[in-house]
C-alpha cells in the first residue's frame, strides 16, 4: 500500500498551479475523507501496537516504523466517532506535519485524487462540519470531507502555545524600539484555519505586533488589490504577510506568485508558514518568489523569525531613505 505514494517528487510540479492531491480514506462508514498527500509519508497495514499506560483512549498505542517510534491515534475516535474495533485489515496513515510524525488509524484507504484548489471549498455553514472538517470537495457526486488534522493533533498530542520568557523579552525590546521610532508593526495573517489564525495572532500580540487577517488566498489577494486600487493607507502599513500554504480556492504558493508579479504589491515580504514538512518547501519558496518558509507551529520560532524579519526590513528602509 505504501506504493500509493510513489513518485511524490513528481507531485511537486503541482506547486504554483493551484493544485493539490488528496489521499482518500474511510473511517468505517460510507463517508470518504481526505488528507493532503504532502502530509503523508506512507500508508501501511496496521502493525502491532504497544499500549501506553495512562494515555488518552484516542491513542491506540505506539509502533516502530522504519526505526522510529510514533504514536498511533484512532482517527474516528479523535473526531467524535466510534472506536475502530476491527484492527485486522485496517490501515495506518503515517503523517508528517507540524514538525512531527503521527500515525492515524483508519478503516480503509481508497486512492489519490488530483484537484484544483478552486474545487476545494469551505464546509457549508450550519452543516455541523465546522469542528473537524476544514474543507470539502466533490468526487464522483459524493462530498469528500477534508479533515483538520492539525486540530486533531493539537487536541490529542498537544502543541506549544506561548512564547518563552526569553522571546517575550526580545519582543518587549523590539516593541520599545518601534514606539521610540514611532513605527507601527502590522502583519497580514492568511490561514483558512480559525484555530491557526488565532494562534498566530495571539502569539504576535504578546510582543506588540498587530494583525489583520483573511481566510484564504483569494480573499487575501482581493483585499490587497482593493487597497492598491484605492490607494488605501492600509497597504503601506503592512510590514509582512504570513500565509499558510494549504487553503481552499487559492493556495499560498499561488497567492505568492500573484502578489510578486503585481508591481503594486511585489514589495511585500512574504513568510510562508505551513504544517507541510519536507525539503521540497525550501525549493518551492524560491520557485514562487516567497521570502522565507518556516514550519508550523512553534511560538518561539515564529515570533523570533518575525522579529528578525521586521528588523531587517526596517534596516533596509533606513538605508533606502
LUMLUM-66468 format. One record per residue (C-alpha): residue number from 1; residue in three letters; x, y, z. Coordinates in nm, 2 decimals. Example, Ala and Ser with C-alpha at 12.3 -4.5 7.8 and 13.67 -1.06 7.14 Angstrom:
2
R|1|ala|1.23|-0.45|0.78
R|2|ser|1.37|-0.11|0.71
//
This chain:
321
R|1|unk|0.00|0.00|0.00
R|2|unk|0.30|0.23|0.05
R|3|unk|0.34|0.23|-0.32
R|4|unk|0.03|0.45|-0.34
R|5|unk|0.27|0.74|-0.27
R|6|unk|0.53|0.65|-0.53
R|7|unk|0.65|0.95|-0.73
R|8|unk|0.60|1.22|-0.47
R|9|unk|0.87|1.43|-0.63
R|10|unk|0.66|1.44|-0.94
R|11|unk|0.38|1.59|-0.73
R|12|unk|0.59|1.90|-0.65
R|13|unk|0.51|2.00|-1.01
R|14|unk|0.16|2.08|-0.89
R|15|unk|0.31|2.37|-0.68
R|16|unk|0.23|2.71|-0.82
R|17|unk|-0.06|2.58|-1.03
R|18|unk|-0.31|2.60|-0.75
R|19|unk|-0.35|2.22|-0.75
R|20|unk|-0.32|1.95|-0.48
R|21|unk|-0.36|1.58|-0.43
R|22|unk|-0.58|1.42|-0.17
R|23|unk|-0.54|1.07|-0.02
R|24|unk|-0.90|0.94|0.03
R|25|unk|-0.99|0.71|0.31
R|26|unk|-1.28|0.58|0.52
R|27|unk|-1.33|0.55|0.89
R|28|unk|-1.58|0.27|0.89
R|29|unk|-1.89|0.42|0.72
R|30|unk|-1.97|0.53|0.37
R|31|unk|-1.83|0.88|0.42
R|32|unk|-1.50|0.95|0.24
R|33|unk|-1.24|1.17|0.40
R|34|unk|-0.93|1.34|0.26
R|35|unk|-0.58|1.45|0.36
R|36|unk|-0.32|1.64|0.16
R|37|unk|-0.07|1.39|0.01
R|38|unk|0.22|1.62|0.11
R|39|unk|0.13|1.54|0.48
R|40|unk|0.16|1.17|0.42
R|41|unk|0.49|0.97|0.45
R|42|unk|0.34|0.63|0.37
R|43|unk|0.03|0.40|0.42
R|44|unk|0.08|0.07|0.59
R|45|unk|-0.13|-0.22|0.72
R|46|unk|-0.18|-0.17|1.09
R|47|unk|0.12|-0.31|1.27
R|48|unk|0.13|-0.45|1.63
R|49|unk|0.08|-0.16|1.87
R|50|unk|0.22|-0.12|2.22
R|51|unk|-0.02|0.02|2.46
R|52|unk|0.09|0.33|2.66
R|53|unk|-0.04|0.32|3.02
R|54|unk|-0.24|0.63|3.14
R|55|unk|-0.26|0.76|2.78
R|56|unk|-0.57|0.90|2.62
R|57|unk|-0.81|0.64|2.48
R|58|unk|-0.77|0.80|2.14
R|59|unk|-0.40|0.70|2.14
R|60|unk|-0.42|0.33|2.05
R|61|unk|-0.05|0.27|2.11
R|62|unk|0.29|0.33|1.96
R|63|unk|0.45|0.15|1.67
R|64|unk|0.81|0.13|1.55
R|65|unk|0.81|0.22|1.18
R|66|unk|1.13|0.25|0.99
R|67|unk|1.33|0.26|1.31
R|68|unk|1.12|0.54|1.45
R|69|unk|0.87|0.51|1.74
R|70|unk|0.55|0.70|1.66
R|71|unk|0.21|0.73|1.84
R|72|unk|-0.09|0.60|1.66
R|73|unk|-0.43|0.76|1.72
R|74|unk|-0.77|0.63|1.64
R|75|unk|-0.88|0.90|1.39
R|76|unk|-1.25|0.81|1.41
R|77|unk|-1.25|0.85|1.79
R|78|unk|-1.04|1.17|1.77
R|79|unk|-1.32|1.34|1.57
R|80|unk|-1.60|1.22|1.79
R|81|unk|-1.68|0.89|1.62
R|82|unk|-1.67|0.53|1.75
R|83|unk|-1.36|0.32|1.82
R|84|unk|-1.20|0.12|1.54
R|85|unk|-1.26|-0.23|1.67
R|86|unk|-1.15|-0.43|1.36
R|87|unk|-0.78|-0.39|1.37
R|88|unk|-0.71|-0.67|1.13
R|89|unk|-0.72|-0.53|0.78
R|90|unk|-0.72|-0.17|0.89
R|91|unk|-0.45|0.08|0.79
R|92|unk|-0.23|0.34|0.94
R|93|unk|-0.16|0.66|0.75
R|94|unk|0.18|0.78|0.87
R|95|unk|0.18|1.16|0.86
R|96|unk|0.44|1.42|0.90
R|97|unk|0.34|1.78|0.98
R|98|unk|0.39|2.03|1.25
R|99|unk|0.74|1.91|1.28
R|100|unk|0.65|1.56|1.39
R|101|unk|0.54|1.21|1.29
R|102|unk|0.19|1.08|1.38
R|103|unk|0.01|0.76|1.28
R|104|unk|-0.36|0.78|1.21
R|105|unk|-0.56|0.45|1.22
R|106|unk|-0.83|0.43|0.95
R|107|unk|-1.06|0.16|0.83
R|108|unk|-0.96|0.16|0.47
R|109|unk|-0.77|0.36|0.21
R|110|unk|-0.93|0.45|-0.12
R|111|unk|-0.70|0.63|-0.37
R|112|unk|-0.53|0.96|-0.45
R|113|unk|-0.71|1.23|-0.65
R|114|unk|-0.58|1.54|-0.82
R|115|unk|-0.79|1.85|-0.76
R|116|unk|-0.77|2.22|-0.83
R|117|unk|-0.78|2.43|-0.51
R|118|unk|-1.07|2.62|-0.66
R|119|unk|-1.27|2.30|-0.63
R|120|unk|-1.18|2.28|-0.25
R|121|unk|-1.45|2.48|-0.07
R|122|unk|-1.51|2.57|0.30
R|123|unk|-1.76|2.34|0.47
R|124|unk|-2.12|2.46|0.44
R|125|unk|-2.22|2.68|0.73
R|126|unk|-2.46|2.52|0.97
R|127|unk|-2.39|2.17|0.83
R|128|unk|-2.23|2.06|1.15
R|129|unk|-1.89|2.01|0.99
R|130|unk|-1.71|2.31|1.13
R|131|unk|-1.55|2.12|1.42
R|132|unk|-1.31|1.89|1.24
R|133|unk|-1.38|1.94|0.87
R|134|unk|-1.16|2.22|0.72
R|135|unk|-1.29|2.20|0.37
R|136|unk|-1.50|1.98|0.13
R|137|unk|-1.49|1.88|-0.24
R|138|unk|-1.70|1.68|-0.48
R|139|unk|-1.57|1.34|-0.60
R|140|unk|-1.80|1.12|-0.81
R|141|unk|-2.10|1.31|-0.69
R|142|unk|-2.01|1.25|-0.33
R|143|unk|-1.90|1.51|-0.08
R|144|unk|-1.55|1.44|0.05
R|145|unk|-1.46|1.60|0.38
R|146|unk|-1.10|1.72|0.43
R|147|unk|-1.02|1.68|0.79
R|148|unk|-0.84|1.94|1.00
R|149|unk|-0.57|1.70|1.12
R|150|unk|-0.38|1.99|1.28
R|151|unk|-0.67|2.05|1.51
R|152|unk|-0.69|1.67|1.58
R|153|unk|-0.32|1.66|1.66
R|154|unk|-0.33|1.96|1.89
R|155|unk|-0.62|1.82|2.09
R|156|unk|-0.47|1.47|2.13
R|157|unk|-0.10|1.53|2.14
R|158|unk|-0.09|1.89|2.24
R|159|unk|0.11|2.18|2.10
R|160|unk|0.31|2.47|2.25
R|161|unk|0.10|2.79|2.27
R|162|unk|0.31|3.06|2.43
R|163|unk|0.65|3.21|2.36
R|164|unk|0.93|3.16|2.62
R|165|unk|1.02|3.44|2.85
R|166|unk|1.34|3.49|2.65
R|167|unk|1.14|3.55|2.34
R|168|unk|0.90|3.78|2.52
R|169|unk|1.19|3.99|2.64
R|170|unk|1.32|4.01|2.29
R|171|unk|0.97|4.12|2.18
R|172|unk|0.95|4.39|2.46
R|173|unk|1.27|4.54|2.35
R|174|unk|1.16|4.54|1.98
R|175|unk|0.83|4.70|2.08
R|176|unk|1.00|4.97|2.28
R|177|unk|1.23|5.05|1.98
R|178|unk|0.93|5.06|1.75
R|179|unk|0.74|5.30|1.98
R|180|unk|1.06|5.52|2.00
R|181|unk|1.08|5.52|1.62
R|182|unk|0.71|5.58|1.60
R|183|unk|0.67|5.28|1.37
R|184|unk|0.35|5.07|1.37
R|185|unk|0.41|4.69|1.33
R|186|unk|0.13|4.53|1.13
R|187|unk|0.12|4.18|0.99
R|188|unk|-0.13|4.03|0.74
R|189|unk|-0.21|3.68|0.85
R|190|unk|-0.37|3.44|0.60
R|191|unk|-0.49|3.10|0.70
R|192|unk|-0.81|2.90|0.64
R|193|unk|-0.79|2.75|0.99
R|194|unk|-0.96|2.98|1.25
R|195|unk|-0.75|2.80|1.52
R|196|unk|-0.43|2.87|1.33
R|197|unk|-0.51|3.23|1.27
R|198|unk|-0.58|3.28|1.64
R|199|unk|-0.26|3.10|1.73
R|200|unk|-0.05|3.34|1.52
R|201|unk|-0.25|3.65|1.63
R|202|unk|-0.23|3.56|2.00
R|203|unk|0.14|3.48|1.97
R|204|unk|0.24|3.81|1.79
R|205|unk|0.01|4.01|2.02
R|206|unk|0.23|3.91|2.31
R|207|unk|0.52|4.11|2.16
R|208|unk|0.31|4.40|2.05
R|209|unk|0.26|4.31|1.68
R|210|unk|-0.09|4.38|1.55
R|211|unk|-0.26|4.16|1.28
R|212|unk|-0.52|4.18|1.02
R|213|unk|-0.64|3.85|0.86
R|214|unk|-0.80|3.67|0.57
R|215|unk|-0.95|3.32|0.54
R|216|unk|-0.78|3.21|0.22
R|217|unk|-0.55|3.32|-0.06
R|218|unk|-0.82|3.45|-0.29
R|219|unk|-0.98|3.67|-0.02
R|220|unk|-0.63|3.80|0.07
R|221|unk|-0.55|3.88|-0.29
R|222|unk|-0.87|4.07|-0.34
R|223|unk|-0.81|4.27|-0.02
R|224|unk|-0.46|4.36|-0.13
R|225|unk|-0.57|4.45|-0.48
R|226|unk|-0.85|4.66|-0.34
R|227|unk|-0.62|4.85|-0.11
R|228|unk|-0.38|4.91|-0.40
R|229|unk|-0.65|5.03|-0.64
R|230|unk|-0.80|5.27|-0.38
R|231|unk|-0.46|5.40|-0.25
R|232|unk|-0.57|5.27|0.09
R|233|unk|-0.30|5.36|0.35
R|234|unk|-0.35|5.01|0.49
R|235|unk|-0.13|4.87|0.22
R|236|unk|0.16|5.09|0.33
R|237|unk|0.11|4.99|0.70
R|238|unk|0.15|4.62|0.64
R|239|unk|0.51|4.51|0.72
R|240|unk|0.47|4.15|0.63
R|241|unk|0.24|3.87|0.50
R|242|unk|0.23|3.54|0.69
R|243|unk|0.05|3.29|0.48
R|244|unk|-0.05|2.93|0.51
R|245|unk|0.01|2.71|0.21
R|246|unk|-0.29|2.48|0.21
R|247|unk|-0.61|2.69|0.16
R|248|unk|-0.93|2.64|-0.04
R|249|unk|-0.98|2.84|-0.36
R|250|unk|-0.62|2.97|-0.37
R|251|unk|-0.32|2.82|-0.20
R|252|unk|-0.03|3.01|-0.05
R|253|unk|0.21|2.93|-0.34
R|254|unk|-0.03|3.08|-0.60
R|255|unk|-0.11|3.38|-0.38
R|256|unk|0.27|3.44|-0.35
R|257|unk|0.31|3.43|-0.73
R|258|unk|0.02|3.67|-0.78
R|259|unk|0.15|3.92|-0.53
R|260|unk|0.50|3.91|-0.66
R|261|unk|0.40|3.97|-1.02
R|262|unk|0.19|4.27|-0.93
R|263|unk|0.41|4.59|-0.93
R|264|unk|0.18|4.75|-0.67
R|265|unk|0.23|4.46|-0.43
R|266|unk|0.57|4.30|-0.51
R|267|unk|0.74|4.49|-0.23
R|268|unk|0.56|4.30|0.04
R|269|unk|0.76|4.05|0.24
R|270|unk|0.60|3.70|0.23
R|271|unk|0.66|3.44|0.50
R|272|unk|0.50|3.10|0.42
R|273|unk|0.40|2.93|0.75
R|274|unk|0.28|2.58|0.69
R|275|unk|0.23|2.24|0.87
R|276|unk|0.36|2.08|0.55
R|277|unk|0.70|1.93|0.61
R|278|unk|0.97|1.81|0.37
R|279|unk|1.27|1.96|0.19
R|280|unk|1.07|2.05|-0.11
R|281|unk|0.93|2.36|0.07
R|282|unk|1.27|2.54|0.05
R|283|unk|1.28|2.48|-0.32
R|284|unk|0.92|2.59|-0.37
R|285|unk|0.97|2.91|-0.17
R|286|unk|1.23|3.02|-0.43
R|287|unk|1.02|2.90|-0.72
R|288|unk|0.72|3.11|-0.63
R|289|unk|0.92|3.41|-0.50
R|290|unk|0.84|3.39|-0.13
R|291|unk|1.09|3.54|0.10
R|292|unk|1.10|3.27|0.37
R|293|unk|0.94|2.95|0.49
R|294|unk|0.90|2.81|0.84
R|295|unk|0.71|2.51|0.95
R|296|unk|0.41|2.53|1.19
R|297|unk|0.37|2.58|1.48
R|298|unk|0.63|2.68|1.74
R|299|unk|0.56|3.01|1.91
R|300|unk|0.93|3.09|1.98
R|301|unk|1.04|3.01|1.62
R|302|unk|0.75|3.21|1.47
R|303|unk|0.80|3.51|1.70
R|304|unk|1.18|3.53|1.66
R|305|unk|1.16|3.49|1.29
R|306|unk|0.90|3.77|1.25
R|307|unk|1.10|4.00|1.48
R|308|unk|1.42|3.93|1.29
R|309|unk|1.25|3.99|0.95
R|310|unk|1.09|4.31|1.07
R|311|unk|1.43|4.43|1.20
R|312|unk|1.58|4.35|0.86
R|313|unk|1.30|4.53|0.67
R|314|unk|1.34|4.84|0.89
R|315|unk|1.72|4.84|0.83
R|316|unk|1.65|4.82|0.45
R|317|unk|1.41|5.11|0.48
R|318|unk|1.65|5.32|0.67
R|319|unk|1.93|5.26|0.41
R|320|unk|1.69|5.34|0.13
R|321|unk|1.59|5.66|0.30
//
